[in-house]
Amino acid sequence: MREDHMKAVKEIIASVVKNNINLVAENWLDEFILATDQSAQLVKVFVMLPRKTGKLPVAITDDQQEALHAAGFGYIRNWTIDRLARVWLLAGFDLGDKELFFSTINRLFLSAEVNEAVALYSALPFLAHPEIWVKRCAEGIRSNIGSVLQAIMENNPYPSGNLDEAAWNQLVLKAFFTEKNISLIVGLDQRANLDLALTLIDYAKERWAAGRKVNPQLWRLVGKFINAEIFETLKTGLQHYDQIEQRAIALAISASGYQPAKDYINTFPELKLALADGSLNWNSF
């Protein structure tokens, strides 16, 4: 994201924060921002912040929401004020010295309780030196805490913009395992890849073998990579007579260049019609 664009987003967030806290809390935050020893004070301020701001849902004006939505950060409206204020605090924190900056923020990660961890991972798109947080993000994917995983996986542009393919694939697979909202993963379609598709197909086979359903969004990540081998698996899914799964597989095949799969779908009149009239899309599931 361009630096001037992110600066504008941070300014909107600052105005939202100030509209949601009282003057005492605002003055307290301003004192920290003007302090010469920010590095020494950050842990204390970060931990104490909810006591100053409260924990109510964020109130956002229509103009602010429109601007945030246009910038890709409209999801902030679902946060609480302490989470947003912590993110804003970290977004404006930059010591100039990259190593000192990393060690200071990393201390927060190492000692964070759940709500603090949620704010820290939510702040990843806004932190200075985005390249130094890749390992920390990848480590966060191994968490077993649902709200922490949501902060990393859902409505967060940092992973798709910074993780390597292996870590990205692990994020997506973990999202399926832990039943997160797959449609909220930023960059899902753009970062689809063959290794991920093959891994997800194996996962689908395991679900079928256990008599369990497969999240229809899984097939979204398979469509572009359909070949003869993958097609055999899709035929198995189409023969399960689960209408949702059939429709998802049909939609995946429509994104494929593999003609035998397209021809096969045409033998299912209902699926052929659904694809032809345009009523089928990934938001349908």
C-alpha positions in Angstrom: 0.0 0.0 0.0 1.3 3.5 -0.9 2.7 5.5 2.0 0.5 8.5 1.3 -2.6 6.2 1.2 -1.7 4.6 4.5 -1.0 8.0 6.1 -4.6 9.1 5.1 -6.0 5.9 6.7 -4.0 6.5 9.9 -5.4 10.1 10.0 -9.0 8.8 9.7 -8.3 6.2 12.5 -6.9 9.0 14.7 -10.1 11.0 14.3 -12.3 8.0 15.1 -10.3 7.3 18.2 -10.5 10.9 19.4 -14.3 10.9 18.8 -14.7 7.8 21.0 -12.6 8.8 24.1 -12.9 11.5 26.6 -10.6 14.5 27.0 -8.7 12.9 29.9 -7.9 9.8 27.9 -6.9 12.0 24.8 -4.6 14.1 26.9 -3.0 10.9 28.4 -2.3 9.6 24.9 -1.0 12.9 23.7 1.5 12.9 26.6 2.8 9.6 25.5 3.1 10.7 21.8 5.1 13.7 22.9 7.3 11.8 25.3 11.0 11.5 24.6 11.3 8.0 26.1 8.4 6.3 24.2 10.3 3.0 24.0 10.5 2.7 27.8 6.8 3.8 28.3 5.1 1.8 25.5 4.5 -1.5 27.4 2.9 0.4 30.3 0.7 2.6 28.1 -0.3 -0.3 25.9 -1.4 -2.4 28.9 -3.2 0.4 30.7 -5.0 1.8 27.6 -8.4 0.0 28.0 -8.7 1.5 31.5 -8.5 5.0 29.9 -10.5 4.4 26.8 -13.1 1.9 27.9 -14.1 -1.1 25.9 -17.3 0.0 24.1 -17.9 -0.8 20.4 -16.5 1.9 18.1 -18.8 4.6 16.9 -18.0 5.8 13.4 -19.6 8.5 11.3 -20.9 7.8 7.9 -18.1 9.8 6.3 -15.4 8.0 8.3 -16.9 4.6 7.4 -17.1 5.5 3.7 -13.5 6.6 3.7 -12.3 3.5 5.6 -14.3 1.2 3.4 -12.9 2.7 0.2 -9.4 2.2 1.7 -10.1 -1.5 2.5 -10.4 -1.0 6.3 -14.2 -0.8 6.7 -14.1 -3.8 9.0 -12.8 -1.5 11.8 -16.4 -0.6 12.5 -16.7 -4.0 14.3 -13.9 -3.3 16.8 -14.0 -2.0 20.3 -12.4 1.3 21.1 -9.6 -0.2 23.2 -8.6 -2.4 20.2 -8.7 0.5 17.8 -6.8 2.8 20.1 -4.1 0.2 20.6 -3.8 -0.2 16.9 -3.6 3.6 16.4 -1.0 3.9 19.1 1.2 1.3 17.4 0.5 2.7 13.9 2.1 6.0 14.9 5.0 4.4 16.8 8.3 4.5 15.0 11.7 5.0 16.7 13.6 5.4 13.5 16.0 2.6 14.7 14.6 -0.6 13.1 16.2 -3.0 15.6 15.0 -1.0 18.6 11.6 -0.7 17.1 11.4 -4.5 16.6 12.6 -5.4 20.1 10.2 -2.9 21.7 7.1 -4.2 19.8 8.3 -7.8 20.1 8.2 -7.5 23.9 4.5 -6.7 23.6 3.9 -9.9 21.6 5.9 -12.0 24.1 3.9 -10.8 27.1 0.5 -10.3 25.5 -2.7 -11.6 27.0 -5.5 -12.4 24.6 -7.0 -9.0 23.9 -3.5 -7.5 23.6 -2.5 -10.2 21.1 -5.6 -9.5 19.1 -4.7 -5.8 18.9 -1.1 -6.5 18.0 -2.0 -8.8 15.1 -4.7 -6.4 14.0 -2.0 -3.7 13.9 0.3 -5.6 11.5 -0.9 -3.8 8.4 -0.1 -0.4 10.1 3.3 -1.2 11.7 6.5 0.4 10.3 8.9 -1.9 8.6 6.3 -4.6 7.5 9.1 -7.0 6.4 10.3 -7.6 10.0 6.9 -9.0 11.2 6.7 -11.9 8.8 8.0 -14.5 11.2 5.8 -13.1 14.0 2.7 -13.4 11.8 3.6 -17.0 10.8 4.1 -17.9 14.4 0.7 -16.4 15.2 -1.0 -18.8 12.8 0.1 -21.6 15.1 -2.0 -20.2 17.9 -5.0 -22.2 19.3 -6.9 -19.0 20.4 -9.8 -18.4 18.2 -9.9 -14.6 18.5 -6.2 -14.3 17.8 -6.5 -16.4 14.7 -9.4 -14.3 13.6 -7.3 -11.2 13.9 -4.7 -12.7 11.7 -6.9 -14.4 9.1 -10.0 -12.4 8.7 -10.1 -8.8 7.2 -6.3 -8.5 7.6 -4.3 -7.5 4.5 -0.9 -8.1 6.1 -0.6 -11.9 5.5 -1.5 -11.9 1.8 0.9 -9.0 1.2 3.9 -10.4 3.1 3.8 -14.1 3.9 5.7 -16.6 1.6 3.7 -19.3 -0.1 4.3 -22.0 2.6 3.2 -19.7 5.4 0.2 -18.4 3.4 -0.9 -22.0 2.6 -0.7 -22.9 6.3 -2.9 -19.9 7.2 -5.6 -20.9 4.7 -5.5 -24.6 5.7 -5.7 -23.6 9.4 -8.6 -21.3 8.6 -10.5 -24.3 7.2 -9.5 -26.6 10.1 -10.7 -24.0 12.7 -13.8 -23.0 10.7 -13.0 -19.4 10.2 -14.9 -17.2 7.7 -13.0 -18.1 4.6 -14.6 -15.3 2.5 -13.0 -12.7 4.9 -9.4 -13.8 4.1 -7.9 -10.9 2.2 -6.2 -11.9 -1.1 -7.7 -15.4 -1.1 -8.2 -15.6 -4.9 -5.0 -13.7 -5.8 -2.8 -16.1 -3.8 -4.4 -19.3 -4.9 -1.7 -21.8 -5.9 -1.3 -25.4 -7.0 0.3 -26.7 -3.8 -2.6 -25.2 -1.7 -5.1 -26.7 -4.1 -3.6 -30.2 -3.8 -3.4 -30.0 0.0 -7.1 -28.8 0.2 -8.2 -31.7 -2.0 -6.5 -34.2 0.3 -8.3 -32.4 3.2 -11.6 -32.8 1.4 -11.0 -36.5 0.8 -10.4 -36.9 4.6 -13.6 -35.1 5.4 -15.6 -37.3 3.0 -14.0 -40.5 4.4 -15.1 -39.4 7.8 -18.7 -38.7 6.6 -18.3 -35.0 7.1 -19.2 -32.1 4.8 -16.6 -29.9 3.1 -16.7 -26.1 3.3 -17.9 -25.0 -0.2 -15.3 -22.2 -0.2 -12.6 -24.8 -0.5 -13.4 -25.4 -4.2 -12.9 -21.7 -4.9 -9.2 -22.4 -4.5 -9.1 -25.4 -6.7 -10.8 -24.3 -9.9 -7.8 -22.7 -11.7 -5.7 -25.8 -11.2 -8.1 -28.5 -12.4 -6.4 -31.3 -14.4 -7.2 -34.9 -15.0 -6.2 -36.0 -11.5 -8.1 -33.2 -9.7 -11.1 -33.8 -12.0 -11.5 -37.4 -10.7 -11.8 -36.0 -7.1 -14.3 -33.4 -8.3 -16.4 -36.1 -9.9 -16.6 -37.8 -6.5 -17.8 -34.6 -4.9 -20.5 -34.1 -7.6 -21.8 -37.7 -7.0 -22.4 -37.0 -3.3 -25.7 -35.3 -4.2 -25.1 -32.5 -1.7 -26.6 -29.5 -3.6 -24.3 -26.9 -1.9 -21.2 -28.9 -2.6 -22.3 -29.6 -6.2 -22.9 -25.9 -6.8 -19.5 -25.0 -5.4 -17.7 -27.6 -7.5 -19.6 -26.4 -10.6 -18.5 -22.8 -9.9 -14.9 -23.9 -9.5 -15.0 -25.8 -12.8 -16.4 -22.6 -14.5 -13.1 -20.9 -13.6 -11.1 -23.7 -15.1 -9.7 -24.2 -18.5 -10.0 -28.0 -18.3 -12.6 -28.8 -21.0 -13.5 -32.4 -19.9 -14.7 -31.0 -16.5 -16.8 -28.3 -18.3 -18.4 -30.9 -20.5 -19.1 -33.1 -17.5 -20.9 -30.3 -15.7 -23.2 -29.9 -18.7 -24.6 -33.3 -17.9 -26.1 -31.9 -14.7 -29.1 -29.7 -16.0 -29.6 -27.8 -12.8 -25.9 -26.9 -12.5 -25.7 -26.0 -16.1 -28.7 -23.7 -15.7 -27.3 -22.1 -12.5 -24.0 -21.3 -14.2 -25.7 -20.0 -17.3 -28.0 -17.5 -15.6 -25.2 -16.0 -13.4 -27.0 -16.7 -10.1 -24.0 -18.6 -8.8 -21.1 -16.8 -7.1 -18.9 -17.4 -4.1 -21.0 -15.0 -2.0 -23.9 -17.5 -2.5 -22.2 -19.9 0.0 
